[in-house]
């Protein structure tokens, strides 16, 4: 019976999770292991509950930071538009304000990128691939929100 089980198990395991039933009615969810060089071994000691809590904290922090940056960028853009109406004859002031807004967007994007990397590190991902995927997910949200204003 063991030969049949392992033969079936190998045949079904193609990189996706499989539900396998051992003799004696024990269900096991199995998936292909990541490459050893991809594993962040120092993060393996964290339980799923701890990692879920960290993920919740980082998601809330990222939402707050992204919303604050979004509102600041919108506020700066609005101020620039109001100044353009008020001081349309003062090209130097408008140019300086436009430069200030651009510099502000650059600084905010730099700080957001570094903060998101810190938050992804705080989440304690099990693999390097998942770590970079988490960074990419958060940066794509940031990019979608602030690109129309930069």
N, C-alpha and C positions, 0 to 999 in steps of 0.2 A: 504494500500500500504506500509506503514512503516513496518508492521509485516513481510511481504514478503521480504523486503529489508534486514532487520536485520537477518532474518533466513538464507537467502542466504549468507550474509556476513559472518556469523559465520561458516557456512558449508565450505566455500571456504578458510578460513583463517587457513592454516596449517603450519605456520612458514615461508612462502614465501610471497613476495610482491604480492598483488592483485590489479588490476585496477578495481575500483568500480565506477559506474556511479550513482550519486544521481538523484532523480527526478529534472528536470530543467536543464539537460545537463552539470553538473559539474562533472568532473573526479577527483577522489581522489586515490592516490597510498597509500595503507595501508599495513603494515607489523606488525608482532607481536612485542610488546615492549620488551626491555631487562628487566632483573630483576632489581629492584630498587637498590640492593646492588652492581650491576655491573656498574651502571651509575656514571660517573664522573661529579657530579652536577656543580662543579665550571667551567667546560668547556662548559656548555650549552649556555652561553651568546654570544658565538662567532658565527658569520654568516658563511654560507658555503663559501662565497667569502674569508673571512679572513682565514678560515681553509685551503682552496685550496692554497692561497698564502703561508701560513706557510709550507704546504706540499711540494710545489715547492722549497722553500728555503732550507728545510731540505734535500730534495732529492739531490739538487745540492751540498750542503755542504757534504753530505755523499759520493757522487760520487768523489768529489775532495779529501776528506780525504782517502777514500779507494784506489784511484789511487795513491796518494802520498805514502801511506803505502806499496802498492804493488810494486811501483818502488824502494822504499828504500830496501825492502826485496830482490828483484831481484838483486839490486846493491850489497848488502852485500853478497849474495850467489855467484855472479859473482866474486867479490873480493876474496872470499874464494877459489874458483876454480883456479883463477890466482895465488894466493899465493901457492896453493898446487903444481902447476907446477913449480913455481920459487924456492920454498923452500922445495922440497920433502924430503930432508935429515934432515930438522929441525922439528922434530915431536913436540917439545914443542911449537914452534911458531904456527904450524898448529892447535894443540889442543887448544891453547889460542884463536886463531881466530875463531874456531868452537864454543867455549864456548861464545865468544862475539856475534856471529851471533845468537845463540840460545837465549841468554839473550835479544838481541835486538828484536827478534821476539816476545818473551814473553811480553816485555814492550809495543811494538806496539799493540799487541792483547788486552792487558789490557786497554790501552788508547782508542783504537777503541770501545771496549765494553762500557766504560763509556761515550764516546762521543755519541754513538748511543742511549744510554738511555736518555741522555740530549736532543738529537734531537727529540726523540719520545715524550718526555714531552713537548717540544716546539710546537709540532704539535697540541696539545689540542684535543685529541681524546675524543669522547663522552662516551665511555665505557672502562672499565679496560681490557676487552677481546681484543678490537681493539688496545689498547695501547701495550699490550704484543705481539699481532700479528705483529704490526709494527716493534717492536724490533726484533722479530724472522725473519722477512723478510730481514731486513738489515744485521743481523748477519749471516744469511745463505749465503748472497752474499760475505761477508767478509771471511767466512770460505772457500767458494769455491775458492776464489782468492788466499788466502795465505797458505792454507794447503799443496799444493804441494811443497812449499818452506820451510816449518817449519820442 
